[in-house]
Structure formats: structure tokens, C-alpha cells
Amino acid sequence: MIFSSIFLGAIGPGSWVLIALAVLLLFGGKKIPELMRGLGSGIKEFKDASKDETQDKEENN
């Protein structure tokens, strides 16, 4: 029952602040921009790969 309530929006703004503070304490202020850059480049690569896959399927049909 508790597990399903988390996915239905039980995490409020206060919880997000606590999560952000925990991440800041764990990784430090200098590491977070590096992590975000890595995450952004990973998302960009994923989008590029999915576009290539879609174009390959269109060419084969």
C-alpha cells in the first residue's frame, strides 16, 4: 500500500528539498555540475540513437 502511494504523488515539496540536500551532501557542490553534464550527454546520445533507429526502420520499409 505504501509503495503505490509513492508513485501516486506522495512525495511533496519538502521531501524533494530533503532529497536535494542529501545529494548535495553526498556529492558536494563541485561534482554536481559534472554529473548533470554527464546525464545531459547521455540523454542526447540516447535521442540520437533512437532517431537513427527510426530512420533505419523507415528506409527498410
C-alpha distance matrix in Angstrom:
0.0 3.8 5.4 5.5 6.5 9.1 10.6 11.0 13.2 11.8 14.6 17.6 21.3 21.4 18.9 21.1 24.2 22.9 22.1 25.6 27.2 25.8 27.0 30.3 30.7 29.9 32.2 34.7 36.2 38.6 36.2 33.8 36.4 37.1 33.5 33.2 36.5 35.3 32.1 34.2 36.7 34.1 32.7 36.3 37.2 34.2 35.3 38.9 38.0 36.0 39.0 41.4 39.3 39.4 43.1 43.8 42.1 44.2 47.4 46.9 46.5
3.8 0.0 3.8 5.5 5.2 6.6 9.2 10.0 11.4 9.2 11.6 14.6 18.2 18.0 15.4 17.7 20.6 19.2 18.5 22.0 23.5 22.1 23.5 26.7 27.0 26.4 28.7 31.1 32.7 35.2 32.9 30.5 33.3 34.1 30.5 30.4 33.8 32.7 29.6 31.9 34.6 32.1 30.9 34.5 35.5 32.8 34.0 37.6 36.9 35.2 38.2 40.6 38.9 39.1 42.7 43.5 42.2 44.2 47.3 47.1 46.9
5.4 3.8 0.0 3.8 5.5 5.5 7.1 9.2 10.9 9.8 11.5 15.1 18.4 18.6 15.6 17.2 20.4 19.1 17.7 21.1 23.0 21.3 22.2 25.6 26.2 25.1 27.1 29.8 31.4 33.6 31.0 28.6 31.2 31.8 28.1 28.0 31.2 29.9 26.8 29.1 31.5 28.9 27.7 31.4 32.2 29.4 30.7 34.2 33.4 31.7 34.8 37.1 35.3 35.6 39.3 39.9 38.6 40.8 43.8 43.5 43.4
5.5 5.5 3.8 0.0 3.8 5.4 5.5 6.5 9.3 9.1 11.6 14.9 18.4 19.3 16.7 18.0 21.4 20.8 19.4 22.5 24.8 23.5 24.1 27.5 28.5 27.6 29.3 31.8 33.1 35.2 32.7 30.1 32.3 33.0 29.4 28.8 31.9 30.8 27.4 29.3 31.9 29.3 27.6 31.2 32.1 29.1 30.0 33.7 32.9 30.9 33.8 36.2 34.4 34.3 38.0 38.9 37.3 39.2 42.4 42.2 41.8
6.5 5.2 5.5 3.8 0.0 3.8 5.4 5.0 6.7 5.7 8.8 11.7 15.4 16.2 14.0 15.7 19.0 18.5 17.7 20.8 22.9 22.1 23.1 26.2 27.2 26.8 28.6 30.8 31.8 34.3 32.1 29.3 31.6 32.7 29.2 28.4 31.8 31.1 27.7 29.5 32.3 30.1 28.3 31.8 33.2 30.4 31.1 34.8 34.5 32.4 35.1 37.8 36.3 36.1 39.7 40.8 39.4 41.1 44.4 44.4 44.0
9.1 6.6 5.5 5.4 3.8 0.0 3.8 5.4 5.7 4.8 6.3 9.9 13.2 14.0 11.3 12.6 16.0 15.5 14.2 17.3 19.6 18.6 19.4 22.5 23.7 23.2 24.9 27.1 28.1 30.6 28.3 25.5 27.9 29.0 25.5 24.7 28.1 27.4 24.1 26.0 28.9 26.8 25.2 28.7 30.1 27.5 28.4 32.1 31.8 30.1 32.9 35.5 34.1 34.2 37.7 38.9 37.8 39.6 42.7 42.9 42.7
10.6 9.2 7.1 5.5 5.4 3.8 0.0 3.8 5.5 7.0 8.3 11.5 14.6 16.2 13.7 14.0 17.7 17.7 16.0 18.5 21.3 20.5 20.7 23.8 25.4 24.7 25.9 28.2 29.0 31.1 28.7 25.8 27.7 28.7 25.1 24.1 27.2 26.4 22.9 24.5 27.3 25.0 23.1 26.5 27.9 25.0 25.7 29.4 29.1 27.1 29.8 32.5 31.0 30.9 34.5 35.7 34.4 36.1 39.3 39.4 39.2
11.0 10.0 9.2 6.5 5.0 5.4 3.8 0.0 3.8 6.0 8.5 10.9 14.2 16.1 14.3 14.9 18.5 19.0 17.8 20.2 22.9 22.6 23.0 25.9 27.6 27.3 28.5 30.5 31.0 33.4 31.3 28.1 29.8 31.2 27.8 26.4 29.5 29.1 25.5 26.7 29.7 27.7 25.4 28.7 30.3 27.5 27.7 31.5 31.4 29.2 31.6 34.5 33.1 32.6 36.1 37.6 36.1 37.5 40.9 41.1 40.6
13.2 11.4 10.9 9.3 6.7 5.7 5.5 3.8 0.0 3.8 5.4 7.2 10.4 12.5 11.1 11.6 15.0 15.8 15.0 17.2 19.9 20.0 20.5 23.1 24.9 25.0 26.2 27.9 28.2 30.7 28.9 25.7 27.4 29.1 25.9 24.4 27.7 27.7 24.2 25.3 28.6 26.9 24.7 27.9 29.9 27.4 27.6 31.4 31.7 29.7 31.9 35.0 34.0 33.5 36.9 38.6 37.4 38.7 42.0 42.5 42.2
11.8 9.2 9.8 9.1 5.7 4.8 7.0 6.0 3.8 0.0 3.8 6.0 9.8 10.8 9.1 10.8 14.0 14.1 13.9 16.5 18.7 18.6 19.8 22.4 23.6 23.9 25.6 27.3 27.9 30.7 29.0 25.9 28.2 29.8 26.6 25.5 29.1 29.0 25.7 27.2 30.5 28.8 27.0 30.4 32.2 29.9 30.4 34.1 34.3 32.6 35.0 37.9 36.9 36.6 40.0 41.6 40.5 42.0 45.2 45.7 45.4
14.6 11.6 11.5 11.6 8.8 6.3 8.3 8.5 5.4 3.8 0.0 3.8 6.9 7.9 5.8 7.1 10.3 10.6 10.2 12.7 15.0 15.1 16.2 18.6 20.1 20.5 22.1 23.6 24.1 26.9 25.4 22.3 24.5 26.4 23.3 22.2 25.8 25.9 22.8 24.4 27.7 26.3 24.7 28.0 30.0 28.0 28.6 32.3 32.7 31.3 33.6 36.5 35.8 35.8 39.0 40.6 39.9 41.4 44.5 45.1 45.1
17.6 14.6 15.1 14.9 11.7 9.9 11.5 10.9 7.2 6.0 3.8 0.0 3.8 5.5 5.4 6.5 8.9 10.2 10.8 12.6 14.6 15.6 16.9 18.7 20.3 21.4 22.8 23.8 23.8 26.9 25.8 22.6 24.7 26.9 24.2 22.8 26.5 27.1 24.1 25.3 28.8 27.9 26.1 29.2 31.6 29.8 30.1 33.7 34.5 33.1 35.2 38.2 37.8 37.6 40.7 42.6 42.0 43.2 46.3 47.2 47.1
21.3 18.2 18.4 18.4 15.4 13.2 14.6 14.2 10.4 9.8 6.9 3.8 0.0 3.8 5.4 5.1 6.4 8.8 9.9 10.6 12.5 14.3 15.4 16.5 18.5 20.0 21.2 21.6 21.2 24.4 23.8 20.5 22.3 25.0 22.6 21.1 24.7 25.7 23.0 23.9 27.6 27.1 25.5 28.3 30.9 29.6 29.7 33.2 34.4 33.3 35.1 38.2 38.1 37.9 40.8 42.9 42.5 43.6 46.6 47.7 47.8
21.4 18.0 18.6 19.3 16.2 14.0 16.2 16.1 12.5 10.8 7.9 5.5 3.8 0.0 3.8 5.4 5.1 6.4 8.7 9.9 10.7 12.5 14.4 15.4 16.7 18.5 20.2 20.5 20.5 24.0 23.5 20.5 22.9 25.5 23.2 22.2 25.9 26.8 24.4 25.8 29.3 28.8 27.6 30.5 33.0 31.7 32.3 35.7 36.7 35.8 37.8 40.7 40.6 40.7 43.6 45.5 45.3 46.5 49.4 50.5 50.7
18.9 15.4 15.6 16.7 14.0 11.3 13.7 14.3 11.1 9.1 5.8 5.4 5.4 3.8 0.0 3.8 5.4 5.1 6.2 8.6 9.9 10.6 12.4 14.2 15.3 16.5 18.4 19.3 19.9 23.1 22.0 19.2 21.9 24.0 21.3 20.6 24.4 24.9 22.4 24.1 27.5 26.6 25.6 28.8 30.9 29.5 30.3 33.8 34.5 33.6 35.9 38.6 38.3 38.6 41.7 43.3 43.0 44.5 47.4 48.2 48.6
21.1 17.7 17.2 18.0 15.7 12.6 14.0 14.9 11.6 10.8 7.1 6.5 5.1 5.4 3.8 0.0 3.8 5.4 5.0 6.1 8.6 9.8 10.5 12.2 14.2 15.3 16.4 17.3 17.4 20.4 19.3 16.2 18.5 20.8 18.2 17.2 20.9 21.6 19.1 20.6 24.1 23.4 22.3 25.4 27.7 26.5 27.2 30.5 31.5 30.7 32.9 35.6 35.6 35.9 38.7 40.5 40.5 41.8 44.6 45.7 46.1
24.2 20.6 20.4 21.4 19.0 16.0 17.7 18.5 15.0 14.0 10.3 8.9 6.4 5.1 5.4 3.8 0.0 3.8 5.4 5.1 6.2 8.6 9.9 10.5 12.3 14.2 15.5 15.5 15.4 18.8 18.4 15.5 17.9 20.5 18.5 17.6 21.4 22.5 20.4 21.8 25.3 25.1 24.3 27.1 29.5 28.7 29.5 32.6 33.8 33.3 35.3 38.0 38.3 38.7 41.3 43.2 43.3 44.7 47.3 48.5 49.1
22.9 19.2 19.1 20.8 18.5 15.5 17.7 19.0 15.8 14.1 10.6 10.2 8.8 6.4 5.1 5.4 3.8 0.0 3.8 5.4 5.1 6.2 8.7 9.8 10.5 12.2 14.3 14.8 15.6 19.0 18.3 15.9 18.9 21.1 18.8 18.7 22.5 23.1 21.2 23.2 26.4 25.9 25.5 28.6 30.6 29.7 30.9 34.0 34.8 34.5 36.8 39.3 39.3 40.0 42.8 44.3 44.5 46.1 48.7 49.6 50.3
22.1 18.5 17.7 19.4 17.7 14.2 16.0 17.8 15.0 13.9 10.2 10.8 9.9 8.7 6.2 5.0 5.4 3.8 0.0 3.8 5.4 5.1 6.2 8.6 9.9 10.5 12.2 13.5 14.5 17.5 16.1 13.6 16.7 18.4 15.8 15.8 19.6 19.8 17.8 20.1 23.2 22.4 22.1 25.3 27.1 26.2 27.5 30.6 31.3 31.0 33.4 35.8 35.8 36.6 39.4 40.8 41.0 42.8 45.3 46.1 47.0
25.6 22.0 21.1 22.5 20.8 17.3 18.5 20.2 17.2 16.5 12.7 12.6 10.6 9.9 8.6 6.1 5.1 5.4 3.8 0.0 3.8 5.4 5.1 6.2 8.6 9.9 10.6 11.2 11.4 14.5 13.6 10.8 13.6 15.8 13.7 13.4 17.1 17.9 16.2 18.1 21.3 21.1 20.9 23.7 25.8 25.4 26.5 29.4 30.5 30.5 32.6 35.0 35.3 36.2 38.7 40.3 40.8 42.3 44.7 45.9 46.8
27.2 23.5 23.0 24.8 22.9 19.6 21.3 22.9 19.9 18.7 15.0 14.6 12.5 10.7 9.9 8.6 6.2 5.1 5.4 3.8 0.0 3.8 5.4 5.0 6.1 8.6 10.1 9.9 10.6 14.1 13.8 11.8 14.9 17.1 15.4 15.8 19.3 20.2 19.0 21.0 24.0 24.0 24.1 26.9 28.8 28.6 29.9 32.7 33.7 33.9 36.0 38.3 38.7 39.7 42.2 43.7 44.3 45.9 48.2 49.3 50.4
25.8 22.1 21.3 23.5 22.1 18.6 20.5 22.6 20.0 18.6 15.1 15.6 14.3 12.5 10.6 9.8 8.6 6.2 5.1 5.4 3.8 0.0 3.8 5.4 5.1 6.1 8.6 9.7 11.6 14.6 13.5 12.0 15.6 17.0 14.9 15.9 19.5 19.6 18.5 21.1 23.8 23.3 23.7 26.8 28.3 27.9 29.6 32.4 33.0 33.3 35.7 37.7 37.9 39.1 41.7 43.0 43.5 45.4 47.6 48.5 49.7
27.0 23.5 22.2 24.1 23.1 19.4 20.7 23.0 20.5 19.8 16.2 16.9 15.4 14.4 12.4 10.5 9.9 8.7 6.2 5.1 5.4 3.8 0.0 3.8 5.4 5.1 6.0 7.7 9.4 11.9 10.2 8.5 12.1 13.3 11.1 12.2 15.7 15.8 14.9 17.5 20.1 19.7 20.3 23.2 24.7 24.5 26.3 28.9 29.6 30.1 32.5 34.4 34.7 36.1 38.5 39.7 40.5 42.4 44.4 45.4 46.7
30.3 26.7 25.6 27.5 26.2 22.5 23.8 25.9 23.1 22.4 18.6 18.7 16.5 15.4 14.2 12.2 10.5 9.8 8.6 6.2 5.0 5.4 3.8 0.0 3.8 5.5 5.5 5.1 6.2 9.4 8.9 7.5 11.0 12.8 11.5 12.6 15.8 16.6 16.2 18.4 20.9 21.2 21.9 24.4 26.1 26.4 28.0 30.4 31.4 32.1 34.2 36.1 36.8 38.1 40.4 41.7 42.7 44.4 46.4 47.6 49.0
30.7 27.0 26.2 28.5 27.2 23.7 25.4 27.6 24.9 23.6 20.1 20.3 18.5 16.7 15.3 14.2 12.3 10.5 9.9 8.6 6.1 5.1 5.4 3.8 0.0 3.8 5.8 5.5 8.1 11.0 10.6 10.3 14.0 15.2 14.1 15.7 18.8 19.2 19.0 21.6 23.8 23.8 24.9 27.5 28.9 29.2 31.1 33.3 34.1 34.9 37.2 39.0 39.5 41.0 43.3 44.4 45.4 47.3 49.2 50.2 51.7
29.9 26.4 25.1 27.6 26.8 23.2 24.7 27.3 25.0 23.9 20.5 21.4 20.0 18.5 16.5 15.3 14.2 12.2 10.5 9.9 8.6 6.1 5.1 5.5 3.8 0.0 3.8 6.0 9.3 11.2 9.6 9.8 13.6 13.9 12.3 14.7 17.6 17.2 17.2 20.2 22.1 21.7 23.1 25.9 26.8 27.0 29.3 31.4 31.9 32.9 35.3 36.8 37.2 39.0 41.3 42.2 43.2 45.3 47.1 47.9 49.5
32.2 28.7 27.1 29.3 28.6 24.9 25.9 28.5 26.2 25.6 22.1 22.8 21.2 20.2 18.4 16.4 15.5 14.3 12.2 10.6 10.1 8.6 6.0 5.5 5.8 3.8 0.0 3.8 6.8 7.8 5.8 6.5 10.2 10.3 9.2 11.8 14.3 14.1 14.7 17.4 19.2 19.2 20.8 23.2 24.2 24.8 27.0 28.9 29.6 30.8 33.1 34.5 35.2 37.0 39.1 40.0 41.3 43.3 44.9 45.9 47.7
34.7 31.1 29.8 31.8 30.8 27.1 28.2 30.5 27.9 27.3 23.6 23.8 21.6 20.5 19.3 17.3 15.5 14.8 13.5 11.2 9.9 9.7 7.7 5.1 5.5 6.0 3.8 0.0 3.8 5.6 5.7 6.7 9.9 10.8 10.8 12.8 15.1 15.8 16.6 18.8 20.7 21.3 22.8 24.9 26.2 27.1 29.0 30.8 31.8 33.1 35.1 36.6 37.6 39.3 41.1 42.3 43.7 45.5 47.1 48.4 50.1
36.2 32.7 31.4 33.1 31.8 28.1 29.0 31.0 28.2 27.9 24.1 23.8 21.2 20.5 19.9 17.4 15.4 15.6 14.5 11.4 10.6 11.6 9.4 6.2 8.1 9.3 6.8 3.8 0.0 3.8 5.7 5.8 7.8 9.8 10.6 11.7 13.7 15.3 16.2 17.7 19.7 20.9 22.1 23.8 25.6 26.7 28.2 29.9 31.4 32.7 34.3 35.9 37.2 38.7 40.4 41.8 43.3 44.8 46.4 48.0 49.6
38.6 35.2 33.6 35.2 34.3 30.6 31.1 33.4 30.7 30.7 26.9 26.9 24.4 24.0 23.1 20.4 18.8 19.0 17.5 14.5 14.1 14.6 11.9 9.4 11.0 11.2 7.8 5.6 3.8 0.0 3.8 5.7 6.6 7.5 9.5 11.1 12.1 13.6 15.3 16.7 18.1 19.6 21.3 22.5 24.0 25.6 27.2 28.5 30.0 31.6 33.1 34.5 36.0 37.7 39.1 40.4 42.2 43.7 45.0 46.6 48.5
36.2 32.9 31.0 32.7 32.1 28.3 28.7 31.3 28.9 29.0 25.4 25.8 23.8 23.5 22.0 19.3 18.4 18.3 16.1 13.6 13.8 13.5 10.2 8.9 10.6 9.6 5.8 5.7 5.7 3.8 0.0 3.8 5.7 5.3 6.3 8.8 10.1 10.8 12.4 14.4 15.6 16.6 18.6 20.2 21.3 22.7 24.6 26.0 27.1 28.8 30.6 31.8 33.1 34.9 36.5 37.7 39.3 41.1 42.4 43.8 45.7
33.8 30.5 28.6 30.1 29.3 25.5 25.8 28.1 25.7 25.9 22.3 22.6 20.5 20.5 19.2 16.2 15.5 15.9 13.6 10.8 11.8 12.0 8.5 7.5 10.3 9.8 6.5 6.7 5.8 5.7 3.8 0.0 3.9 5.4 5.0 6.2 8.6 9.8 10.4 12.2 14.3 15.2 16.5 18.3 19.9 21.0 22.6 24.3 25.7 26.9 28.7 30.3 31.5 33.0 34.7 36.2 37.6 39.2 40.8 42.2 43.9
36.4 33.3 31.2 32.3 31.6 27.9 27.7 29.8 27.4 28.2 24.5 24.7 22.3 22.9 21.9 18.5 17.9 18.9 16.7 13.6 14.9 15.6 12.1 11.0 14.0 13.6 10.2 9.9 7.8 6.6 5.7 3.9 0.0 3.8 5.4 5.1 6.1 8.6 9.7 10.4 12.2 14.1 15.2 16.3 18.3 19.8 21.0 22.4 24.2 25.7 27.0 28.6 30.2 31.6 33.0 34.6 36.3 37.6 39.0 40.8 42.5
37.1 34.1 31.8 33.0 32.7 29.0 28.7 31.2 29.1 29.8 26.4 26.9 25.0 25.5 24.0 20.8 20.5 21.1 18.4 15.8 17.1 17.0 13.3 12.8 15.2 13.9 10.3 10.8 9.8 7.5 5.3 5.4 3.8 0.0 3.8 5.5 5.1 6.2 8.6 9.9 10.7 12.3 14.3 15.4 16.5 18.4 20.1 21.1 22.5 24.4 25.9 27.0 28.6 30.4 31.7 33.0 34.9 36.4 37.6 39.2 41.2
33.5 30.5 28.1 29.4 29.2 25.5 25.1 27.8 25.9 26.6 23.3 24.2 22.6 23.2 21.3 18.2 18.5 18.8 15.8 13.7 15.4 14.9 11.1 11.5 14.1 12.3 9.2 10.8 10.6 9.5 6.3 5.0 5.4 3.8 0.0 3.8 5.5 5.1 6.2 8.6 10.0 10.5 12.4 14.3 15.4 16.5 18.5 20.0 21.1 22.6 24.5 25.8 26.9 28.7 30.4 31.6 33.1 34.9 36.3 37.7 39.5
33.2 30.4 28.0 28.8 28.4 24.7 24.1 26.4 24.4 25.5 22.2 22.8 21.1 22.2 20.6 17.2 17.6 18.7 15.8 13.4 15.8 15.9 12.2 12.6 15.7 14.7 11.8 12.8 11.7 11.1 8.8 6.2 5.1 5.5 3.8 0.0 3.8 5.4 4.9 6.0 8.6 9.7 10.5 12.2 14.2 15.2 16.5 18.3 19.8 21.0 22.6 24.3 25.6 27.0 28.7 30.2 31.7 33.1 34.7 36.3 37.9
36.5 33.8 31.2 31.9 31.8 28.1 27.2 29.5 27.7 29.1 25.8 26.5 24.7 25.9 24.4 20.9 21.4 22.5 19.6 17.1 19.3 19.5 15.7 15.8 18.8 17.6 14.3 15.1 13.7 12.1 10.1 8.6 6.1 5.1 5.5 3.8 0.0 3.8 5.4 5.1 6.2 8.5 9.9 10.5 12.3 14.2 15.4 16.5 18.3 20.0 21.2 22.6 24.3 25.8 27.1 28.6 30.5 31.8 33.1 34.8 36.7
35.3 32.7 29.9 30.8 31.1 27.4 26.4 29.1 27.7 29.0 25.9 27.1 25.7 26.8 24.9 21.6 22.5 23.1 19.8 17.9 20.2 19.6 15.8 16.6 19.2 17.2 14.1 15.8 15.3 13.6 10.8 9.8 8.6 6.2 5.1 5.4 3.8 0.0 3.8 5.4 5.2 6.1 8.6 9.9 10.6 12.3 14.3 15.3 16.4 18.3 20.0 21.1 22.5 24.4 25.8 26.9 28.7 30.5 31.6 33.1 35.1
32.1 29.6 26.8 27.4 27.7 24.1 22.9 25.5 24.2 25.7 22.8 24.1 23.0 24.4 22.4 19.1 20.4 21.2 17.8 16.2 19.0 18.5 14.9 16.2 19.0 17.2 14.7 16.6 16.2 15.3 12.4 10.4 9.7 8.6 6.2 4.9 5.4 3.8 0.0 3.8 5.5 5.1 6.2 8.7 10.0 10.6 12.4 14.3 15.3 16.6 18.5 20.1 21.1 22.7 24.5 25.8 27.2 28.9 30.5 31.8 33.5
34.2 31.9 29.1 29.3 29.5 26.0 24.5 26.7 25.3 27.2 24.4 25.3 23.9 25.8 24.1 20.6 21.8 23.2 20.1 18.1 21.0 21.1 17.5 18.4 21.6 20.2 17.4 18.8 17.7 16.7 14.4 12.2 10.4 9.9 8.6 6.0 5.1 5.4 3.8 0.0 3.8 5.4 5.2 6.2 8.7 9.9 10.7 12.4 14.2 15.4 16.6 18.5 20.0 21.2 22.7 24.5 26.0 27.3 28.8 30.6 32.2
36.7 34.6 31.5 31.9 32.3 28.9 27.3 29.7 28.6 30.5 27.7 28.8 27.6 29.3 27.5 24.1 25.3 26.4 23.2 21.3 24.0 23.8 20.1 20.9 23.8 22.1 19.2 20.7 19.7 18.1 15.6 14.3 12.2 10.7 10.0 8.6 6.2 5.2 5.5 3.8 0.0 3.8 5.4 5.0 6.1 8.6 9.9 10.5 12.2 14.2 15.3 16.5 18.3 20.0 21.1 22.5 24.5 25.9 27.0 28.7 30.7
34.1 32.1 28.9 29.3 30.1 26.8 25.0 27.7 26.9 28.8 26.3 27.9 27.1 28.8 26.6 23.4 25.1 25.9 22.4 21.1 24.0 23.3 19.7 21.2 23.8 21.7 19.2 21.3 20.9 19.6 16.6 15.2 14.1 12.3 10.5 9.7 8.5 6.1 5.1 5.4 3.8 0.0 3.8 5.4 5.1 6.2 8.7 9.9 10.5 12.3 14.3 15.4 16.5 18.4 20.1 21.1 22.7 24.5 25.8 27.2 29.1
32.7 30.9 27.7 27.6 28.3 25.2 23.1 25.4 24.7 27.0 24.7 26.1 25.5 27.6 25.6 22.3 24.3 25.5 22.1 20.9 24.1 23.7 20.3 21.9 24.9 23.1 20.8 22.8 22.1 21.3 18.6 16.5 15.2 14.3 12.4 10.5 9.9 8.6 6.2 5.2 5.4 3.8 0.0 3.8 5.5 5.0 6.2 8.6 9.9 10.6 12.4 14.3 15.3 16.5 18.5 20.0 21.2 22.7 24.5 26.0 27.5
36.3 34.5 31.4 31.2 31.8 28.7 26.5 28.7 27.9 30.4 28.0 29.2 28.3 30.5 28.8 25.4 27.1 28.6 25.3 23.7 26.9 26.8 23.2 24.4 27.5 25.9 23.2 24.9 23.8 22.5 20.2 18.3 16.3 15.4 14.3 12.2 10.5 9.9 8.7 6.2 5.0 5.4 3.8 0.0 3.8 5.4 5.2 6.2 8.6 9.9 10.7 12.4 14.3 15.4 16.6 18.5 20.2 21.3 22.7 24.6 26.3
37.2 35.5 32.2 32.1 33.2 30.1 27.9 30.3 29.9 32.2 30.0 31.6 30.9 33.0 30.9 27.7 29.5 30.6 27.1 25.8 28.8 28.3 24.7 26.1 28.9 26.8 24.2 26.2 25.6 24.0 21.3 19.9 18.3 16.5 15.4 14.2 12.3 10.6 10.0 8.7 6.1 5.1 5.5 3.8 0.0 3.8 5.5 5.1 6.1 8.6 9.9 10.5 12.2 14.2 15.3 16.4 18.5 20.1 21.1 22.7 24.8
34.2 32.8 29.4 29.1 30.4 27.5 25.0 27.5 27.4 29.9 28.0 29.8 29.6 31.7 29.5 26.5 28.7 29.7 26.2 25.4 28.6 27.9 24.5 26.4 29.2 27.0 24.8 27.1 26.7 25.6 22.7 21.0 19.8 18.4 16.5 15.2 14.2 12.3 10.6 9.9 8.6 6.2 5.0 5.4 3.8 0.0 3.8 5.5 5.1 6.1 8.6 9.9 10.5 12.3 14.3 15.3 16.6 18.5 20.1 21.3 23.0
35.3 34.0 30.7 30.0 31.1 28.4 25.7 27.7 27.6 30.4 28.6 30.1 29.7 32.3 30.3 27.2 29.5 30.9 27.5 26.5 29.9 29.6 26.3 28.0 31.1 29.3 27.0 29.0 28.2 27.2 24.6 22.6 21.0 20.1 18.5 16.5 15.4 14.3 12.4 10.7 9.9 8.7 6.2 5.2 5.5 3.8 0.0 3.8 5.4 5.1 6.2 8.7 9.9 10.6 12.4 14.3 15.5 16.6 18.5 20.2 21.6
38.9 37.6 34.2 33.7 34.8 32.1 29.4 31.5 31.4 34.1 32.3 33.7 33.2 35.7 33.8 30.5 32.6 34.0 30.6 29.4 32.7 32.4 28.9 30.4 33.3 31.4 28.9 30.8 29.9 28.5 26.0 24.3 22.4 21.1 20.0 18.3 16.5 15.3 14.3 12.4 10.5 9.9 8.6 6.2 5.1 5.5 3.8 0.0 3.8 5.5 5.1 6.3 8.7 10.0 10.6 12.4 14.4 15.5 16.6 18.6 20.4
38.0 36.9 33.4 32.9 34.5 31.8 29.1 31.4 31.7 34.3 32.7 34.5 34.4 36.7 34.5 31.5 33.8 34.8 31.3 30.5 33.7 33.0 29.6 31.4 34.1 31.9 29.6 31.8 31.4 30.0 27.1 25.7 24.2 22.5 21.1 19.8 18.3 16.4 15.3 14.2 12.2 10.5 9.9 8.6 6.1 5.1 5.4 3.8 0.0 3.8 5.4 5.1 6.2 8.7 9.9 10.5 12.5 14.4 15.4 16.7 18.8
36.0 35.2 31.7 30.9 32.4 30.1 27.1 29.2 29.7 32.6 31.3 33.1 33.3 35.8 33.6 30.7 33.3 34.5 31.0 30.5 33.9 33.3 30.1 32.1 34.9 32.9 30.8 33.1 32.7 31.6 28.8 26.9 25.7 24.4 22.6 21.0 20.0 18.3 16.6 15.4 14.2 12.3 10.6 9.9 8.6 6.1 5.1 5.5 3.8 0.0 3.8 5.4 5.0 6.2 8.6 9.8 10.7 12.5 14.3 15.5 17.0
39.0 38.2 34.8 33.8 35.1 32.9 29.8 31.6 31.9 35.0 33.6 35.2 35.1 37.8 35.9 32.9 35.3 36.8 33.4 32.6 36.0 35.7 32.5 34.2 37.2 35.3 33.1 35.1 34.3 33.1 30.6 28.7 27.0 25.9 24.5 22.6 21.2 20.0 18.5 16.6 15.3 14.3 12.4 10.7 9.9 8.6 6.2 5.1 5.4 3.8 0.0 3.8 5.4 5.1 6.2 8.6 10.0 10.7 12.4 14.4 15.8
41.4 40.6 37.1 36.2 37.8 35.5 32.5 34.5 35.0 37.9 36.5 38.2 38.2 40.7 38.6 35.6 38.0 39.3 35.8 35.0 38.3 37.7 34.4 36.1 39.0 36.8 34.5 36.6 35.9 34.5 31.8 30.3 28.6 27.0 25.8 24.3 22.6 21.1 20.1 18.5 16.5 15.4 14.3 12.4 10.5 9.9 8.7 6.3 5.1 5.4 3.8 0.0 3.8 5.4 5.1 6.2 8.7 9.9 10.6 12.4 14.6
39.3 38.9 35.3 34.4 36.3 34.1 31.0 33.1 34.0 36.9 35.8 37.8 38.1 40.6 38.3 35.6 38.3 39.3 35.8 35.3 38.7 37.9 34.7 36.8 39.5 37.2 35.2 37.6 37.2 36.0 33.1 31.5 30.2 28.6 26.9 25.6 24.3 22.5 21.1 20.0 18.3 16.5 15.3 14.3 12.2 10.5 9.9 8.7 6.2 5.0 5.4 3.8 0.0 3.8 5.5 5.1 6.3 8.7 10.0 10.8 12.7
39.4 39.1 35.6 34.3 36.1 34.2 30.9 32.6 33.5 36.6 35.8 37.6 37.9 40.7 38.6 35.9 38.7 40.0 36.6 36.2 39.7 39.1 36.1 38.1 41.0 39.0 37.0 39.3 38.7 37.7 34.9 33.0 31.6 30.4 28.7 27.0 25.8 24.4 22.7 21.2 20.0 18.4 16.5 15.4 14.2 12.3 10.6 10.0 8.7 6.2 5.1 5.4 3.8 0.0 3.8 5.4 5.2 6.3 8.8 10.1 11.0
43.1 42.7 39.3 38.0 39.7 37.7 34.5 36.1 36.9 40.0 39.0 40.7 40.8 43.6 41.7 38.7 41.3 42.8 39.4 38.7 42.2 41.7 38.5 40.4 43.3 41.3 39.1 41.1 40.4 39.1 36.5 34.7 33.0 31.7 30.4 28.7 27.1 25.8 24.5 22.7 21.1 20.1 18.5 16.6 15.3 14.3 12.4 10.6 9.9 8.6 6.2 5.1 5.5 3.8 0.0 3.8 5.5 5.1 6.2 8.7 10.2
43.8 43.5 39.9 38.9 40.8 38.9 35.7 37.6 38.6 41.6 40.6 42.6 42.9 45.5 43.3 40.5 43.2 44.3 40.8 40.3 43.7 43.0 39.7 41.7 44.4 42.2 40.0 42.3 41.8 40.4 37.7 36.2 34.6 33.0 31.6 30.2 28.6 26.9 25.8 24.5 22.5 21.1 20.0 18.5 16.4 15.3 14.3 12.4 10.5 9.8 8.6 6.2 5.1 5.4 3.8 0.0 3.8 5.5 5.2 6.3 8.9
42.1 42.2 38.6 37.3 39.4 37.8 34.4 36.1 37.4 40.5 39.9 42.0 42.5 45.3 43.0 40.5 43.3 44.5 41.0 40.8 44.3 43.5 40.5 42.7 45.4 43.2 41.3 43.7 43.3 42.2 39.3 37.6 36.3 34.9 33.1 31.7 30.5 28.7 27.2 26.0 24.5 22.7 21.2 20.2 18.5 16.6 15.5 14.4 12.5 10.7 10.0 8.7 6.3 5.2 5.5 3.8 0.0 3.8 5.5 5.2 6.5
44.2 44.2 40.8 39.2 41.1 39.6 36.1 37.5 38.7 42.0 41.4 43.2 43.6 46.5 44.5 41.8 44.7 46.1 42.8 42.3 45.9 45.4 42.4 44.4 47.3 45.3 43.3 45.5 44.8 43.7 41.1 39.2 37.6 36.4 34.9 33.1 31.8 30.5 28.9 27.3 25.9 24.5 22.7 21.3 20.1 18.5 16.6 15.5 14.4 12.5 10.7 9.9 8.7 6.3 5.1 5.5 3.8 0.0 3.8 5.5 5.4
47.4 47.3 43.8 42.4 44.4 42.7 39.3 40.9 42.0 45.2 44.5 46.3 46.6 49.4 47.4 44.6 47.3 48.7 45.3 44.7 48.2 47.6 44.4 46.4 49.2 47.1 44.9 47.1 46.4 45.0 42.4 40.8 39.0 37.6 36.3 34.7 33.1 31.6 30.5 28.8 27.0 25.8 24.5 22.7 21.1 20.1 18.5 16.6 15.4 14.3 12.4 10.6 10.0 8.8 6.2 5.2 5.5 3.8 0.0 3.8 5.6
46.9 47.1 43.5 42.2 44.4 42.9 39.4 41.1 42.5 45.7 45.1 47.2 47.7 50.5 48.2 45.7 48.5 49.6 46.1 45.9 49.3 48.5 45.4 47.6 50.2 47.9 45.9 48.4 48.0 46.6 43.8 42.2 40.8 39.2 37.7 36.3 34.8 33.1 31.8 30.6 28.7 27.2 26.0 24.6 22.7 21.3 20.2 18.6 16.7 15.5 14.4 12.4 10.8 10.1 8.7 6.3 5.2 5.5 3.8 0.0 3.8
46.5 46.9 43.4 41.8 44.0 42.7 39.2 40.6 42.2 45.4 45.1 47.1 47.8 50.7 48.6 46.1 49.1 50.3 47.0 46.8 50.4 49.7 46.7 49.0 51.7 49.5 47.7 50.1 49.6 48.5 45.7 43.9 42.5 41.2 39.5 37.9 36.7 35.1 33.5 32.2 30.7 29.1 27.5 26.3 24.8 23.0 21.6 20.4 18.8 17.0 15.8 14.6 12.7 11.0 10.2 8.9 6.5 5.4 5.6 3.8 0.0
